[in-house]
Amino acid sequence: MYWIFALALAGLISICPPTLASHVEWVKIDGAIGPVSQKIISEGLQRAEAEHAEALIIEMDTPGGLLKTTRLICKDLMAAKVPVVMYVSPSGARAGSAGVFLTLACHVAAMAPGTNIGAAHPVGFGGIGGQDTSRVMEGKITNDAAAFARTLAERNHKNVEWAERAVRESISATENEALKLNVIDFVVSTRDSLLILLDGRTVQIESQTDTLKTLGAEIRETEITLRLRILDLIADPNVAYILLLLGVYGLFFELYNPGAILPGVVGSLSLILAFFSLQLLPVSWAGLLLIVAGIVLFILEIKIISHGLLTIGGVTAMIFGSLMLFEPLETGIRVGLELIIPASLITALFFVFVIGMGLRAQRRKVTTGVEGLVGEIGTAFTPLSPLGKVKVHGEIWDAEGSGEIAAGSQIRVIAVHGMSLKVENIP
């Protein structure tokens, strides 16, 4: 009897196999948008597509970031083969600047209570290259960013007018205002509530309509590795700038004080990390060359008497090079003036005083060892005709006089040959 029931159950299972539980991929972006953020989102999107997730959900809190990186992430989101949901969370979080573009690029957008979105006006390098040039450049960047925001808003049926104003006028909105203005789709406080609201919602993926089945879906959250956290830290333009200067200080200190070891090690590691960081960021070679030129001028100030003119030129080159270090058309963030000015002055002091003192010490007359005897005054211990003995610093030396020298006469050391001195009579 039981075996008949078991066979019937096995047949039923073979006809109607149990369905696997659905899941969503969940990634978190906390901080400035940069190359590491792009890597996190790209890898999350690849996993979601490979494992047939119901959706990729991005939980975000950002003040903004690199415009070039933001565009690359938006390209990935627009080409996604699974629904992508942006969730601005937790309470107190924001989707500022670059975060606006990423939110508009997602198929569905939600915000937690107590969050805000907006102020997407691109940050340029105003003041460099003349006021008129700066104004024209800023206008081009703004127009380009505004067009991009409109494109994203139109694609996902969001408020196009608000998207453009967020770029041109730097307007912001709270979560409730954003919901009323059709900038986002939901205001939701928890992850579970978000999955409930997403369930049954349809999104357009390429030419097909996809219906989300997120009710009770498993959340597979990706933990950010220590490696990515470190990369995220050093990819910051301010950190890259500090590492570059530390590397220069360390190597120069080691070159002028061979054997110190620690400055050389710290300088080498700092430069390696700085070059890695600069490779992740849109660097302007003109800015980098100006920084190098400033350092060269500081070194010349040590060797050439310019009455401070070379130092002034070095500080000026450092400041302008630092301001121009990152491409204004590709970055929305920059090295702050509050860091540039102190760093330039400290660099000037470092080269003019610290390295200068080292060079002056190297040029100073030797006062110890055998070489230190040259120029010293002593007395003839015995007559020199021309060989004999002299007394210098209380020590008796074999000596050769430049002529006949009587015992007790004052002599001056003019050369050292091994353990013998060459001396001359002091009249």
Secondary structure, DSSP 8 states (H G I E B T S, - for coil): -HHHHHHHHHHHHHHS------EEEEEEEES-BSHHHHHHHHHHHHHHHHTT-S-EEEEEEBS-B-HHHHHHHHHHHHT-SS-EEEEE-STT-EEETHHHHHHHHSSEEEE-TT-EEE-------TTTT-HHHHHHHHHHHHHHHHHHHHHHHHHTT--HHHHHHHHHT--EEEHHHHHHTTS-SEE-SSHHHHHHHHTT-EEEETTEEEE---TT-EEEE----HHHHHHHHHTSHHHHHHHHHHHHHHHHHHHHSTT--HHHHHHHHHHHHHHHHHHHS-B-HHHHHHHHHHHHHHHHHHHS--TTHHHHHHHHHHHHHHHTSB-TTT-S----HHHHHHHHHHHHHIIIIIIHHHHHHHHS---STGGGGTT-EEEESS-BSSEEEEEETTEEEEEEESS-B-TT-EEEEEEEETTEEEEEE--
